[in-house]
Amino acid sequence: MTSSQPPLDLDLDVVVPVYNEQDTLAQCIALLHEHLSEDDSATWRITIADNASTDATAQIADDLAATLDGVVAVHLPQKGRGRALKAVWAASPARVLVYVDEDLSTDLRALRPLVAPLLSGHSDLAIGSRLARASRIVRGGKREFVSRSYNALLRGTFGVRFSDAQCGFKAIRADAAQRLLPYVEDDNWFFDTELLILAERAGLRIHEVPVDWIDDPHSSVDVIPTATEDLKGMARVGLSLARGRVPVDEIYRDLGRHPFEQPPVPLLAQVLRFGVIGVLSTVAYALVYLLFQTFLTAQAGNFLALLTTAVANTAANRRFTFGIRGRSRVATHHLQGLVVFGMAWALTSGSLVLLQAADPNPGPLLEVGVLTAANLVATVLRFALLRLWVFRDRGHGGPPPETRIETLSTRHRMIAQEANRS
């Protein structure tokens, strides 16, 4: 790759976020610069993004920018890797924006395979994966366990397909970054994960490259606090997506690589989301029942409280638990939801009949306790029925998979025949 200072037609901006790296910065940037200079397939620059270092890092970065062609230094007043990447990427003129860790734990020979599908337009993001079968990594058991557990949790809760969210070796097309970065809230270590979740949810194509990776024993990352912040970030992003704060549908229409079929929400994510909705519905049911109980009979109050919360419960589970949007089959889903409501009502009413048979004059709190317990049992029944009956058609918006595959094969044959005739 070749470079000028600054290139007018810039393919790659390789950003290296740094914080207090005075001991290793010069050597790492020299190695990165040497590697990029050995390949003339794309124009490039290296941007050292110093985020509020308190040692000599800033001065070393300026010296490197002054002595090495194609190296620039940017100084940010606040600490945060995500903050540094957002600031530099947003202002970069390059077509593809790259990020590598300062310690160069990832073998740089994976850099060209990382950026090639982005430069060609085939993919929108690319990530290095330490968890791919072809990857070769050296690191301690603790970090290995934490990394695999974290990525497994991401797949279970968000249904993501990428294998390694945390590897410090990523690239993104500038047009995709322009749309996604305004919605990435994290300024620290969760930045990567949040960006990838939003990108996949918006239908962007993520390319994975197996990497050779050696753990830096002097890494400044504190695993436990970072993992805690990551879990908080996951909860925040999940809530934002559930509330529609991120316009993923709009981004999907503009940039998304439309798949043949949207993947279903994974079972673990369904259980967690349904559980949250179920708890909220149970609390709402208890409060509504107490209100109705003041002027209605126990059976009438139970029926109206269940009916009031059942409609909202079905709508919430349709949208958040099972990921179904739009008006298609909405009336059918709500009718089926009312049938499920009827079963739940029969279960709770039966518990109320048994209670009154045992105690003709139970107090309101005892009634609420028994009905709440019965409602929890009904909630489990409701989940099974919603998943196996009401919303079992999730994702069947198009022809069956074999039809789609045959259609694609037919198109390929038609294109080939047309090319032969030409």
C-alpha positions as a Python dict, from the first residue, in 0.01 Angstrom:
ca = {
    (1, 'M'): (0, 0, 0),
    (2, 'T'): (120, 354, -71),
    (3, 'S'): (52, 680, 103),
    (4, 'S'): (94, 1053, 64),
    (5, 'Q'): (44, 1325, 325),
    (6, 'P'): (-251, 1357, 314),
    (7, 'P'): (-376, 1148, 18),
    (8, 'L'): (-651, 1309, -184),
    (9, 'D'): (-808, 970, -265),
    (10, 'L'): (-790, 779, 61),
    (11, 'D'): (-891, 413, 75),
    (12, 'L'): (-801, 326, 434),
    (13, 'D'): (-777, 518, 758),
    (14, 'V'): (-613, 286, 1011),
    (15, 'V'): (-696, 430, 1353),
    (16, 'V'): (-493, 335, 1660),
    (17, 'P'): (-659, 456, 1984),
    (18, 'V'): (-400, 511, 2257),
    (19, 'Y'): (-398, 602, 2623),
    (20, 'N'): (-69, 623, 2817),
    (21, 'E'): (128, 405, 2575),
    (22, 'Q'): (462, 591, 2587),
    (23, 'D'): (667, 273, 2626),
    (24, 'T'): (536, 88, 2319),
    (25, 'L'): (376, 345, 2087),
    (26, 'A'): (679, 425, 1869),
    (27, 'Q'): (763, 59, 1806),
    (28, 'C'): (405, -41, 1729),
    (29, 'I'): (342, 247, 1487),
    (30, 'A'): (675, 174, 1313),
    (31, 'L'): (573, -191, 1264),
    (32, 'L'): (228, -93, 1136),
    (33, 'H'): (378, 168, 903),
    (34, 'E'): (628, -84, 765),
    (35, 'H'): (354, -338, 702),
    (36, 'L'): (131, -91, 518),
    (37, 'S'): (422, 37, 311),
    (38, 'E'): (493, -312, 175),
    (39, 'D'): (164, -327, -16),
    (40, 'D'): (58, -83, -285),
    (41, 'S'): (-298, -214, -337),
    (42, 'A'): (-466, 80, -159),
    (43, 'T'): (-392, 430, -34),
    (44, 'W'): (-380, 467, 342),
    (45, 'R'): (-295, 673, 644),
    (46, 'I'): (-239, 588, 1009),
    (47, 'T'): (-424, 802, 1262),
    (48, 'I'): (-298, 792, 1621),
    (49, 'A'): (-601, 883, 1834),
    (50, 'D'): (-464, 994, 2171),
    (51, 'N'): (-752, 1007, 2417),
    (52, 'A'): (-639, 1224, 2709),
    (53, 'S'): (-307, 1051, 2787),
    (54, 'T'): (-128, 1183, 3093),
    (55, 'D'): (224, 1060, 3008),
    (56, 'A'): (446, 1135, 2707),
    (57, 'T'): (216, 958, 2458),
    (58, 'A'): (90, 1282, 2302),
    (59, 'Q'): (441, 1410, 2230),
    (60, 'I'): (552, 1074, 2088),
    (61, 'A'): (245, 1070, 1863),
    (62, 'D'): (329, 1417, 1731),
    (63, 'D'): (691, 1313, 1669),
    (64, 'L'): (578, 1007, 1473),
    (65, 'A'): (342, 1219, 1265),
    (66, 'A'): (628, 1457, 1186),
    (67, 'T'): (877, 1188, 1087),
    (68, 'L'): (670, 912, 924),
    (69, 'D'): (495, 978, 594),
    (70, 'G'): (124, 893, 613),
    (71, 'V'): (93, 922, 992),
    (72, 'V'): (-126, 1183, 1164),
    (73, 'A'): (-197, 1243, 1532),
    (74, 'V'): (-527, 1349, 1683),
    (75, 'H'): (-559, 1457, 2047),
    (76, 'L'): (-889, 1425, 2232),
    (77, 'P'): (-955, 1594, 2567),
    (78, 'Q'): (-1150, 1300, 2716),
    (79, 'K'): (-1060, 938, 2774),
    (80, 'G'): (-1245, 654, 2604),
    (81, 'R'): (-1162, 419, 2317),
    (82, 'G'): (-1513, 437, 2174),
    (83, 'R'): (-1513, 815, 2199),
    (84, 'A'): (-1182, 831, 2010),
    (85, 'L'): (-1301, 601, 1733),
    (86, 'K'): (-1628, 789, 1688),
    (87, 'A'): (-1449, 1123, 1666),
    (88, 'V'): (-1184, 1011, 1416),
    (89, 'W'): (-1411, 794, 1202),
    (90, 'A'): (-1675, 1066, 1176),
    (91, 'A'): (-1419, 1316, 1041),
    (92, 'S'): (-1220, 1078, 820),
    (93, 'P'): (-1223, 1119, 438),
    (94, 'A'): (-1139, 750, 385),
    (95, 'R'): (-1373, 502, 220),
    (96, 'V'): (-1293, 230, 473),
    (97, 'L'): (-1230, 300, 843),
    (98, 'V'): (-1008, 56, 1030),
    (99, 'Y'): (-931, 7, 1399),
    (100, 'V'): (-640, -188, 1546),
    (101, 'D'): (-523, -222, 1904),
    (102, 'E'): (-200, -39, 1985),
    (103, 'D'): (-34, -355, 2117),
    (104, 'L'): (-74, -524, 1775),
    (105, 'S'): (-183, -848, 1940),
    (106, 'T'): (-345, -943, 1609),
    (107, 'D'): (-111, -1056, 1332),
    (108, 'L'): (-110, -779, 1070),
    (109, 'R'): (-114, -1031, 788),
    (110, 'A'): (-491, -1044, 845),
    (111, 'L'): (-527, -673, 760),
    (112, 'R'): (-558, -709, 384),
    (113, 'P'): (-821, -993, 408),
    (114, 'L'): (-1004, -771, 660),
    (115, 'V'): (-1043, -468, 432),
    (116, 'A'): (-1063, -637, 90),
    (117, 'P'): (-1439, -719, 99),
    (118, 'L'): (-1515, -364, 216),
    (119, 'L'): (-1311, -199, -57),
    (120, 'S'): (-1481, -421, -315),
    (121, 'G'): (-1827, -337, -179),
    (122, 'H'): (-1906, -698, -91),
    (123, 'S'): (-1942, -634, 284),
    (124, 'D'): (-2018, -343, 516),
    (125, 'L'): (-1818, -436, 826),
    (126, 'A'): (-1531, -675, 886),
    (127, 'I'): (-1402, -813, 1213),
    (128, 'G'): (-1112, -1025, 1321),
    (129, 'S'): (-1228, -1334, 1507),
    (130, 'R'): (-1021, -1511, 1769),
    (131, 'L'): (-1297, -1769, 1812),
    (132, 'A'): (-1309, -1898, 1455),
    (133, 'R'): (-1189, -2255, 1411),
    (134, 'A'): (-902, -2147, 1187),
    (135, 'S'): (-778, -1886, 1436),
    (136, 'R'): (-460, -1943, 1635),
    (137, 'I'): (-449, -1766, 1966),
    (138, 'V'): (-234, -1759, 2277),
    (139, 'R'): (-396, -1634, 2597),
    (140, 'G'): (-473, -1737, 2952),
    (141, 'G'): (-763, -1954, 3057),
    (142, 'K'): (-940, -1671, 3242),
    (143, 'R'): (-958, -1443, 2939),
    (144, 'E'): (-1053, -1734, 2715),
    (145, 'F'): (-1343, -1829, 2944),
    (146, 'V'): (-1466, -1470, 2981),
    (147, 'S'): (-1448, -1407, 2607),
    (148, 'R'): (-1632, -1722, 2504),
    (149, 'S'): (-1896, -1675, 2774),
    (150, 'Y'): (-1954, -1315, 2673),
    (151, 'N'): (-1995, -1395, 2304),
    (152, 'A'): (-2220, -1692, 2382),
    (153, 'L'): (-2437, -1460, 2592),
    (154, 'L'): (-2459, -1215, 2301),
    (155, 'R'): (-2573, -1492, 2067),
    (156, 'G'): (-2827, -1617, 2319),
    (157, 'T'): (-2982, -1281, 2405),
    (158, 'F'): (-2955, -1083, 2080),
    (159, 'G'): (-2942, -1369, 1832),
    (160, 'V'): (-2628, -1227, 1668),
    (161, 'R'): (-2427, -1438, 1425),
    (162, 'F'): (-2081, -1283, 1453),
    (163, 'S'): (-1847, -1487, 1669),
    (164, 'D'): (-1614, -1235, 1837),
    (165, 'A'): (-1735, -890, 1940),
    (166, 'Q'): (-1427, -779, 2132),
    (167, 'C'): (-1127, -841, 1908),
    (168, 'G'): (-945, -510, 1854),
    (169, 'F'): (-923, -556, 1479),
    (170, 'K'): (-1219, -418, 1283),
    (171, 'A'): (-1313, -219, 975),
    (172, 'I'): (-1628, -50, 847),
    (173, 'R'): (-1729, 122, 526),
    (174, 'A'): (-1761, 498, 572),
    (175, 'D'): (-2122, 511, 450),
    (176, 'A'): (-2224, 248, 705),
    (177, 'A'): (-2034, 428, 982),
    (178, 'Q'): (-2205, 755, 896),
    (179, 'R'): (-2547, 599, 955),
    (180, 'L'): (-2463, 389, 1260),
    (181, 'L'): (-2228, 603, 1470),
    (182, 'P'): (-2490, 859, 1581),
    (183, 'Y'): (-2678, 575, 1755),
    (184, 'V'): (-2379, 413, 1928),
    (185, 'E'): (-2392, 557, 2280),
    (186, 'D'): (-2099, 383, 2448),
    (187, 'D'): (-1769, 572, 2459),
    (188, 'N'): (-1554, 298, 2607),
    (189, 'W'): (-1495, -76, 2560),
    (190, 'F'): (-1855, -170, 2478),
    (191, 'F'): (-1840, 47, 2165),
    (192, 'D'): (-1744, -249, 1942),
    (193, 'T'): (-2027, -470, 2064),
    (194, 'E'): (-2290, -199, 2036),
    (195, 'L'): (-2180, -112, 1683),
    (196, 'L'): (-2195, -476, 1574),
    (197, 'I'): (-2536, -541, 1731),
    (198, 'L'): (-2688, -239, 1558),
    (199, 'A'): (-2517, -325, 1229),
    (200, 'E'): (-2647, -681, 1225),
    (201, 'R'): (-2995, -573, 1334),
    (202, 'A'): (-2996, -323, 1047),
    (203, 'G'): (-2913, -597, 797),
    (204, 'L'): (-2553, -498, 722),
    (205, 'R'): (-2318, -770, 604),
    (206, 'I'): (-2042, -853, 853),
    (207, 'H'): (-1734, -1033, 721),
    (208, 'E'): (-1523, -1237, 964),
    (209, 'V'): (-1151, -1306, 930),
    (210, 'P'): (-979, -1576, 1139),
    (211, 'V'): (-677, -1418, 1303),
    (212, 'D'): (-357, -1518, 1478),
    (213, 'W'): (-360, -1343, 1812),
    (214, 'I'): (-124, -1333, 2111),
    (215, 'D'): (-247, -1191, 2440),
    (216, 'D'): (-57, -888, 2566),
    (217, 'P'): (36, -966, 2929),
    (218, 'H'): (71, -592, 2997),
    (219, 'S'): (-276, -504, 2869),
    (220, 'S'): (-441, -222, 3063),
    (221, 'V'): (-788, -378, 3030),
    (222, 'D'): (-935, -478, 3367),
    (223, 'V'): (-1147, -782, 3284),
    (224, 'I'): (-1404, -779, 3566),
    (225, 'P'): (-1505, -409, 3556),
    (226, 'T'): (-1506, -422, 3176),
    (227, 'A'): (-1732, -729, 3178),
    (228, 'T'): (-1966, -555, 3421),
    (229, 'E'): (-1988, -250, 3197),
    (230, 'D'): (-2049, -477, 2899),
    (231, 'L'): (-2346, -641, 3073),
    (232, 'K'): (-2491, -300, 3154),
    (233, 'G'): (-2438, -201, 2793),
    (234, 'M'): (-2621, -510, 2671),
    (235, 'A'): (-2920, -427, 2890),
    (236, 'R'): (-2923, -68, 2764),
    (237, 'V'): (-2899, -165, 2397),
    (238, 'G'): (-3168, -430, 2436),
    (239, 'L'): (-3401, -176, 2594),
    (240, 'S'): (-3325, 82, 2325),
    (241, 'L'): (-3403, -166, 2048),
    (242, 'A'): (-3719, -279, 2224),
    (243, 'R'): (-3840, 79, 2255),
    (244, 'G'): (-3754, 160, 1895),
    (245, 'R'): (-3504, 432, 1984),
    (246, 'V'): (-3268, 316, 1709),
    (247, 'P'): (-3425, 337, 1359),
    (248, 'V'): (-3290, 1, 1245),
    (249, 'D'): (-3577, -44, 1001),
    (250, 'E'): (-3487, 282, 828),
    (251, 'I'): (-3118, 192, 816),
    (252, 'Y'): (-3215, -154, 691),
    (253, 'R'): (-3411, 0, 402),
    (254, 'D'): (-3119, 228, 310),
    (255, 'L'): (-2817, 1, 358),
    (256, 'G'): (-2926, -346, 465),
    (257, 'R'): (-2840, -659, 271),
    (258, 'H'): (-3188, -804, 262),
    (259, 'P'): (-3179, -1172, 361),
    (260, 'F'): (-3419, -1429, 225),
    (261, 'E'): (-3568, -1466, 569),
    (262, 'Q'): (-3528, -1274, 894),
    (263, 'P'): (-3377, -1503, 1161),
    (264, 'P'): (-3613, -1581, 1451),
    (265, 'V'): (-3550, -1447, 1798),
    (266, 'P'): (-3347, -1714, 1987),
    (267, 'L'): (-3520, -1910, 2261),
    (268, 'L'): (-3311, -1767, 2547),
    (269, 'A'): (-3390, -1413, 2434),
    (270, 'Q'): (-3759, -1505, 2406),
    (271, 'V'): (-3762, -1642, 2760),
    (272, 'L'): (-3587, -1335, 2903),
    (273, 'R'): (-3810, -1088, 2720),
    (274, 'F'): (-4125, -1283, 2797),
    (275, 'G'): (-4021, -1300, 3162),
    (276, 'V'): (-3983, -923, 3185),
    (277, 'I'): (-4319, -868, 3015),
    (278, 'G'): (-4474, -1137, 3235),
    (279, 'V'): (-4352, -973, 3557),
    (280, 'L'): (-4478, -633, 3445),
    (281, 'S'): (-4811, -787, 3341),
    (282, 'T'): (-4846, -967, 3674),
    (283, 'V'): (-4780, -648, 3869),
    (284, 'A'): (-5026, -458, 3649),
    (285, 'Y'): (-5281, -736, 3694),
    (286, 'A'): (-5253, -723, 4074),
    (287, 'L'): (-5294, -344, 4082),
    (288, 'V'): (-5590, -348, 3842),
    (289, 'Y'): (-5755, -629, 4036),
    (290, 'L'): (-5722, -438, 4364),
    (291, 'L'): (-5886, -140, 4195),
    (292, 'F'): (-6175, -344, 4053),
    (293, 'Q'): (-6217, -540, 4376),
    (294, 'T'): (-6336, -226, 4553),
    (295, 'F'): (-6660, -215, 4353),
    (296, 'L'): (-6690, -554, 4178),
    (297, 'T'): (-6713, -915, 4285),
    (298, 'A'): (-6392, -1114, 4298),
    (299, 'Q'): (-6476, -1312, 3982),
    (300, 'A'): (-6574, -1000, 3784),
    (301, 'G'): (-6267, -814, 3902),
    (302, 'N'): (-6042, -1106, 3806),
    (303, 'F'): (-6197, -1129, 3458),
    (304, 'L'): (-6163, -759, 3380),
    (305, 'A'): (-5812, -737, 3524),
    (306, 'L'): (-5700, -1031, 3310),
    (307, 'L'): (-5871, -892, 3000),
    (308, 'T'): (-5713, -548, 3046),
    (309, 'T'): (-5362, -683, 3081),
    (310, 'A'): (-5402, -964, 2824),
    (311, 'V'): (-5444, -729, 2527),
    (312, 'A'): (-5134, -530, 2618),
    (313, 'N'): (-4946, -853, 2697),
    (314, 'T'): (-5018, -1002, 2354),
    (315, 'A'): (-4912, -682, 2176),
    (316, 'A'): (-4591, -656, 2378),
    (317, 'N'): (-4496, -1019, 2322),
    (318, 'R'): (-4574, -995, 1952),
    (319, 'R'): (-4340, -699, 1911),
    (320, 'F'): (-4063, -760, 2163),
    (321, 'T'): (-4054, -1132, 2249),
    (322, 'F'): (-4112, -1281, 1905),
    (323, 'G'): (-3991, -989, 1692),
    (324, 'I'): (-4301, -960, 1472),
    (325, 'R'): (-4366, -618, 1323),
    (326, 'G'): (-4622, -472, 1085),
    (327, 'R'): (-4992, -540, 1052),
    (328, 'S'): (-4974, -878, 883),
    (329, 'R'): (-5194, -1127, 1076),
    (330, 'V'): (-5221, -886, 1367),
    (331, 'A'): (-5596, -948, 1407),
    (332, 'T'): (-5543, -1325, 1400),
    (333, 'H'): (-5269, -1300, 1657),
    (334, 'H'): (-5488, -1098, 1892),
    (335, 'L'): (-5781, -1339, 1849),
    (336, 'Q'): (-5553, -1628, 1931),
    (337, 'G'): (-5420, -1424, 2221),
    (338, 'L'): (-5775, -1393, 2354),
    (339, 'V'): (-5810, -1771, 2342),
    (340, 'V'): (-5492, -1797, 2545),
    (341, 'F'): (-5641, -1535, 2777),
    (342, 'G'): (-5949, -1754, 2818),
    (343, 'M'): (-5735, -2044, 2931),
    (344, 'A'): (-5550, -1824, 3176),
    (345, 'W'): (-5880, -1688, 3307),
    (346, 'A'): (-6012, -2042, 3358),
    (347, 'L'): (-5699, -2131, 3554),
    (348, 'T'): (-5713, -1825, 3780),
    (349, 'S'): (-6089, -1845, 3823),
    (350, 'G'): (-6057, -2208, 3925),
    (351, 'S'): (-5801, -2112, 4189),
    (352, 'L'): (-6039, -1845, 4317),
    (353, 'V'): (-6327, -2098, 4339),
    (354, 'L'): (-6105, -2335, 4537),
    (355, 'L'): (-5998, -2054, 4770),
    (356, 'Q'): (-6356, -1948, 4840),
    (357, 'A'): (-6454, -2309, 4896),
    (358, 'A'): (-6181, -2339, 5158),
    (359, 'D'): (-6247, -1994, 5311),
    (360, 'P'): (-6582, -1824, 5233),
    (361, 'N'): (-6450, -1486, 5352),
    (362, 'P'): (-6086, -1450, 5243),
    (363, 'G'): (-5926, -1109, 5279),
    (364, 'P'): (-5825, -904, 4973),
    (365, 'L'): (-5455, -966, 5026),
    (366, 'L'): (-5506, -1343, 5043),
    (367, 'E'): (-5712, -1330, 4725),
    (368, 'V'): (-5443, -1129, 4550),
    (369, 'G'): (-5173, -1371, 4667),
    (370, 'V'): (-5357, -1680, 4541),
    (371, 'L'): (-5453, -1515, 4213),
    (372, 'T'): (-5101, -1384, 4159),
    (373, 'A'): (-4958, -1734, 4210),
    (374, 'A'): (-5215, -1876, 3969),
    (375, 'N'): (-5135, -1599, 3724),
    (376, 'L'): (-4766, -1692, 3733),
    (377, 'V'): (-4857, -2049, 3641),
    (378, 'A'): (-5081, -1913, 3367),
    (379, 'T'): (-4787, -1706, 3244),
    (380, 'V'): (-4580, -2019, 3183),
    (381, 'L'): (-4874, -2173, 2997),
    (382, 'R'): (-4915, -1852, 2798),
    (383, 'F'): (-4551, -1856, 2684),
    (384, 'A'): (-4580, -2213, 2559),
    (385, 'L'): (-4900, -2140, 2370),
    (386, 'L'): (-4773, -1813, 2222),
    (387, 'R'): (-4451, -1974, 2103),
    (388, 'L'): (-4594, -2302, 1974),
    (389, 'W'): (-4929, -2181, 1845),
    (390, 'V'): (-4993, -1807, 1816),
    (391, 'F'): (-4656, -1694, 1680),
    (392, 'R'): (-4527, -2016, 1531),
    (393, 'D'): (-4545, -1852, 1185),
    (394, 'R'): (-4263, -1614, 1280),
    (395, 'G'): (-4050, -1539, 976),
    (396, 'H'): (-4275, -1718, 725),
    (397, 'G'): (-4320, -1402, 525),
    (398, 'G'): (-4182, -1552, 206),
    (399, 'P'): (-4168, -1879, 21),
    (400, 'P'): (-4015, -2182, 195),
    (401, 'P'): (-3634, -2211, 202),
    (402, 'E'): (-3616, -2471, -74),
    (403, 'T'): (-3819, -2243, -303),
    (404, 'R'): (-3587, -1948, -233),
    (405, 'I'): (-3278, -2160, -301),
    (406, 'E'): (-3426, -2289, -624),
    (407, 'T'): (-3521, -1934, -728),
    (408, 'L'): (-3167, -1814, -662),
    (409, 'S'): (-3018, -2105, -855),
    (410, 'T'): (-3254, -2033, -1144),
    (411, 'R'): (-3143, -1671, -1151),
    (412, 'H'): (-2778, -1776, -1155),
    (413, 'R'): (-2844, -2012, -1448),
    (414, 'M'): (-3027, -1738, -1637),
    (415, 'I'): (-2737, -1497, -1585),
    (416, 'A'): (-2488, -1757, -1703),
    (417, 'Q'): (-2695, -1835, -2012),
    (418, 'E'): (-2725, -1467, -2094),
    (419, 'A'): (-2348, -1425, -2059),
    (420, 'N'): (-2286, -1719, -2293),
    (421, 'R'): (-2518, -1574, -2556),
    (422, 'S'): (-2332, -1245, -2533),
}
